[in-house]
Every structure is written in structure tokens, then in C-alpha cells.
Amino acid sequence: MIKDLIEKQVVCSQRNEKGKACHGGLKRYHPFADYYNEADSDTLKLLEKEFGREETLILLKCEECLTVYRLPEILEKRYQS
């Protein structure tokens, strides 16, 4: 799942089936960098469809539930063009 990062957000806000928020830490995520091996091919396909295969792409990823977050800079680029 890919979500938009909310201003000043530092933990994951993804809710489970019971409605409880994950609150996992968000870490930088470089999905297409040469040194990073993403185990989930479905996630890579989803990211490639939305962002293209850009090696310098930086996103955030939850350490617990693995939800991916778009950074505000990426959202600005999308809405400006």
C-alpha cells in the first residue's frame, strides 16, 4: 500500500483489521537503488507504475507493516506538472 505522508508524521498511521494504528517507525526507502533488494515484487511493480524506475527515488517505509509513504516533494512534483 502507498500512502501520502502527513505533515510532521514520524510513525505509521496504517490501521489493521481491528482499527488499531500500526505506529511503526518510518525509515528511508530506496526501492530502485542498486544496493537495495526488495523482496516483494508486487510492491516494486506498483512503485514502478506510479513513479517510473528512477534510481534516485526516496520514499519512506514502515518497519512494522511495510506500508510505503510518498514524501511531500514527490507530491508537489506530481501536482505541478
Buried (B, 14 or more C-beta within 10 A) or exposed (E): EEBEBEEEEEBBBBEEEEEEEBEBEBEEBBBBEEEEEBEEEEBBEBBBEEBEEEEEBEBBBBEEBBBBBBBEEBEEEEEEE
